[in-house]
Amino acid sequence: MHNFAIVGAGPSGIYAADALANKFPTSKMLIFDSISSPYGLVRSGVAPDHEKIKEVSRIFDKVFSKDNIQFVGGVKIGSDIGIEELKPYFSAIVLCHGASLDRKLGIANENLKNVIPATSFVGWYNVNPEYSNFIFPEPKDKNNCSAVIIGQGNVAIDISRILLKSSIKELYNGLSETDISRTALSELRKYSFRKVHLVGRRGPLQAACTDKELKELCKLEGVSVIISEDELKLSEEEQNWLTQAPKGIQKNYEILTEFAQNKSNNDFELHIKFCLSPHSFIGEPELQAVSFSKTNLSGTPERRSAIITNEQEEITADYAFVSVGYKGKSIPGVNFDDSSNTYPNVAGRIENENGLYTSGWIKRGPSGVIGTNKSDSVETVTTIVNDIESGLIKESSKDLKELLEKISNKMFTSSYLDWKKLDAEELRLGATYNKSRVKFETQEKMYDFLKGD
Ligand SMILES: Cc1cc2nc3c(=O)[nH]c(=O)nc-3n(C[C@H](O)[C@H](O)[C@H](O)COP(=O)(O)OP(=O)(O)OC[C@H]3O[C@@H](n4cnc5c(N)ncnc54)[C@H](O)[C@@H]3O)c2cc1C
């Protein structure tokens, strides 16, 4: 019998399990996750005010309800159980454990307490158990705070929206009804972020966000989005290229142009700035400003890179949020590419590894939307099917019951049914506090609830 293990119950792992279950209806798929709740970043990354996007978890629930798919929560592969211990039980193991570490800038004073990695801030407001100890540092003046967000991807935009919406309480009362952390929201609501800067190294045609996220900023009532028209000037070469550029880039440029023309005058301002590369954080012990080197762009319009100049610009700020991408780390003992922070692979088969496959962010890096992981996992499963047909991978001989017993003798694990109990409790608490849900803050609290403590 061909049985399969999937490491990580985020989108890529669930899509991989689903595709495998369709191809091998009599096989068994075990999906391991280090925490007792599935869905990965759909639960702990997607912004609380994007509730519609989180509804994809209902589609994921249909996958978990298949008879031959079993969720094993609370097991961290690589530390609770090694990959070598798993191998004898499965024909193939698909590593789908995402990219959860933050990318550092590597510049002076990055460890000041008011310089906050996006991973920590997002994890905190989304109640990711890994960030339950995060403490938001207090500002000098609660009524007038400023922030610089380094990066212009969707996560950076999420951060700017959450800071501004929690500051303008009277207009965004609805934020408290989402699944946002009650602790984080009550903390953030004490402060007024009047000036937020979204800063990118490259130009308006290279902004990493999607037009959908950028457009949402137009609808932010009470906020003036400010861009200098000079920042949007294009060379003749860029103008020509833009007419044939991908639709997303064209739309982004249109939206940015609208922002530049809009001269609204609100108490809360979101400044979008281009061609600034972070040089250092200024202030001791507290952040006072971020120093940037101005950049020039070189290369063809579709492959522009930022060249640092000697000119500097400082932006005064009480907080800086570093949102320059997530990065993955290897499960010990598995071939890993330390420069791309992904598993080197050919169509999902990890190079120089027998029976190990990969999908999602740890396969291709932290890019794309939730749906991108579906085609990615289908590609990996196609490779597995081909490898089985060609005899490259063999049936597993050992009984899965033995493995599951071994794991549960060692530690407390949770099933999909357990997750449904946790889910029901979160929804019940949500109804009590007029929120869509109140999430368990830590893995221990989930265990205590399941054990009936
Ligand atoms: C802040 C943020 C906001 C986003 N918002 C959107 C959005 O609005 N719309 C959109 O389409 N996309 C959004 N995305 C992107 C989307 O979330 C990702 O494309 C997707 O989650 C990647 O899926 P994945 O399965 O590769 O990784 P993940 O979702 O990270 O899942 C990995 C899973 O592996 C588990 N795991 C990790 N290590 C181990 C281990 N050693 N053993 C067992 N389990 C392990 C983790 O607990 C996790 O559940 C957002 C991403 C971020 C970071």
The ligand as an ORCA input file, in Angstrom:
! r2SCAN-3c Opt
* xyz 0 1
  C       0.800     38.085      6.699
  C       0.318     37.320      5.487
  C      -0.899     37.644      4.915
  C      -1.343     36.958      3.793
  N      -2.543     37.303      3.247
  C      -2.986     36.675      2.147
  C      -4.233     37.047      1.558
  O      -4.918     37.962      2.047
  N      -4.633     36.344      0.456
  C      -3.888     35.337     -0.093
  O      -4.299     34.735     -1.092
  N      -2.704     34.968      0.453
  C      -2.238     35.607      1.538
  N      -1.039     35.240      2.091
  C      -0.259     34.151      1.466
  C      -0.735     32.743      1.891
  O      -1.017     32.745      3.266
  C       0.340     31.708      1.521
  O       0.388     31.628      0.093
  C       0.082     30.303      2.044
  O      -0.333     30.283      3.374
  C       1.354     29.442      1.910
  O       0.995     28.136      2.215
  P       2.025     27.041      2.770
  O       1.205     25.817      2.969
  O       3.197     26.950      1.890
  O       2.571     27.605      4.169
  P       1.817     27.933      5.524
  O       0.488     28.528      5.288
  O       2.803     28.705      6.320
  O       1.603     26.508      6.239
  C       2.680     25.802      6.782
  C       2.185     24.921      7.924
  O       3.265     24.082      8.340
  C       3.288     23.970      9.751
  N       4.649     23.633     10.156
  C       5.756     24.401     10.113
  N       6.839     23.699     10.511
  C       6.415     22.449     10.827
  C       7.066     21.273     11.303
  N       8.388     21.243     11.518
  N       6.304     20.174     11.546
  C       4.954     20.199     11.357
  N       4.305     21.298     10.882
  C       5.019     22.400     10.617
  C       2.825     25.354     10.216
  O       2.303     25.301     11.535
  C       1.763     25.691      9.173
  O       0.484     25.270      9.577
  C      -0.561     35.917      3.225
  C       0.665     35.579      3.813
  C       1.108     36.277      4.929
  C       2.431     35.941      5.546
*
